[in-house]
């Protein structure tokens, strides 16, 4: 996948409201592979909705979204499964971890589907993020910041041309923000991947094309 396009897209819940300035909604916008984008938004402006639309979780929007020129509404279930396994990696704001499983088991669920990372690479990421002692802890016993780091590791355990990150560092301090940013950028550069990250204030560090929502 080389390009994601939005054409006059708008969440249906916003229909009839007074238009507000936006670089995303009701515009022509393209995310190109290899370039990195930061969507800066206030709460309630639709940043999580944007990610959910692009991942095929929701379709309650007007306008058109396209992957390499194809309207994503026409994708079949098997095609969406392929998109989610090989083309788009997604970190949702609510993380969607399984609390009864350990941190490592949550990551392995993804990696067993993709076979993308070795056990050593995964453990090295836990080490780099300062949570090697949490590998065998159930997610329910982790702090929200620790959970966010586990979810980031899981997100990177797949091949992708685009990585969608919905507030990826909202619960991290500056030090961990930089470590996460370096990790994500290194993986993106290795694969030629585009990063599309959202933020309401605590931005993922790095150089991005900034768009306002």
N, C-alpha and C positions, 0 to 999 in steps of 0.2 A: 504494500500500500504506500503510495507516494504523496497523496494529497487528500485532505478532508475539507469539504466546502460546505458553508452555510449560506443559504440564499433566502433572505427575507424571513428568517426563522424567528419565532416568538412563542414562548409558553402560552398555552391556551388560557391559563389563569390570568394572564396579563391583558387579554383581549378587552378592548373598550376603555382601557385606562389611558390617561394622558401620556403621550410618548415622552420618554426621558432620554437624554444623550447616552448613547451606547456604541461601542465599537464591535458589538457582537449581535445584539438583537436587531431585527429588521434592517440588516445590512448584508452586503456581500463580503464574506470573510473566508479566507483559505488558510489552513494550517498545512505547511509544507514539511515533508520529511527532512530531518536534519537541522531544522530551525527550532528554537526554544521560545515558548510563549508563556507569559504570566498574565493571568486574567485577574485583575484587581477589582474587587466588588464589595459592596456593603451587604450585610445580611439581608436575605429576602429578595435579592435581585435575580436569582436563578442560576447561580454558579453550579450548585449541586445538580440542578435539573439539566444543565448543559452536559455534564459528565454522564448522567444517566441516559440521556438521549443518544450520545455517541457510543455508549456501550450496549445499547439496545434494551435497556431495562424499562424505558418509558417511551411512549409515542404521542404524548399529549401536547403536541406543538403544531403550529401552522408554519407554512413555508417548506423548505426542502433542505435536507442534509444529504451529502453525497460522499461516498468513498470512491476515489478515482473515477468520478463521473457517474457512478451508479447511485440512484436513490436508495438510501438504506432501508426504506420501508419495504422494498422488494426482496430483501434478503430472507432466505429460508432459515428455519431453525438450525439445520446442519451448517449452513454458511455462517450464522452467528456464532455457533460453537467454534468454528475454525477461526473466526475473527478474534474471539476471546482467548484462544489457546496460542495463536501464532502471530497476531498482528497488533492488538491493542492490550496493553497491561493497564490495570485500573486500581487505584487506591481510593476507595470511597471514604468520605468524611467519617462515617460511623464504623469504619474498619472491617466489620463483618468477620471477626474472628470467632472461633468456637471456644467458649470459655471453659468447657470441660476438658479440652485437649491441652497438651503442653505447648509451649512456644514452638519447639522444634516440630511437633506433629502438625501444627497449623501451617508451617512453611512447607513441610513435606507433602501435604495434600496437593499443593500446587505443583511442586517440583516432580512428583511422581507422574503427573499428567504430561509434563513437558520434557522431563529429563534434561533440563537446561543447565543445572548447576551440580557440581559434585558436593558430597557431604563436607569435604574440607572447605570449599568456598563458602558454603552456608555458615559453617562454624566460625570461619574467619570474619564474616560479617557480624555475627553476634559479638565477637571479640572487639571489633572496631567500634561498635556502637555501645560498648561498655556493659553488655548484658550477657556475658558468657555463663554466669552463674544462674541465669533464668531459663536456660535451654530446656530443662526438665521440669520447670514449674508450670502449673496450669495457668492459662491466661487469666482466669478469674482472680488469681492472686497477684497479678501484676498491676502496677500503676498505669494510668492512662498514657503517660509518656513512654513507658516501657512497651505497652501494647502497640503504640504507634510505630515504634522501631521494629517490632516483630512484623507488623503489617507491611512496612516498607520492604523488608527483606523478602517477604512472600511475593510482593508485587514484582520484584526484580528477577524472580525465578521463572522467567519465560522469555522466549524471543518476542520481539515487538518492533514495529516501525513507529509506533506512537505510545507514549506513556502518559496516562491521565492521572493527575495527582490532585485530589480535592483537599485543600488545606493540609498539605503533608507534614508541616512542621508546627502546627498550631499549639502543640503541647511540649515543644522542645526548646531548650535554652540555646544561646548563641553558639556554644561549643558543639553541641549535638547537631544543630542546624548545619554548621559547616561540614561536619563529618558526613551527614546524610547527603548534603548537596554534592560533595566530592564523589561519594559513592554512586549517586544517581547519574552525575555527569560522566563519570568514567564508564559506566555501563552504556549510557546513551552514545558516547563517542565510539565505543567498541562496536556497536551494532549500526551506527548511523541513524540512531533513533531520534525522533522529535519528542520534546517534553512539553506538555500542556498542563501547567499548574495553576491552581486558583488560590486566592488569598484574601482575607479580610483585614490583614494588618501584619502578621508575622510571616514575611515572605521567605520562600526558599531562596537561599543565597545563590548568586550567579548572574550571568548576563542573559537577559531575556528581552524579547519583543513584548512590550507592555500593551495590553488592551484593557479598556475599562468596560465594566458591565453595569 
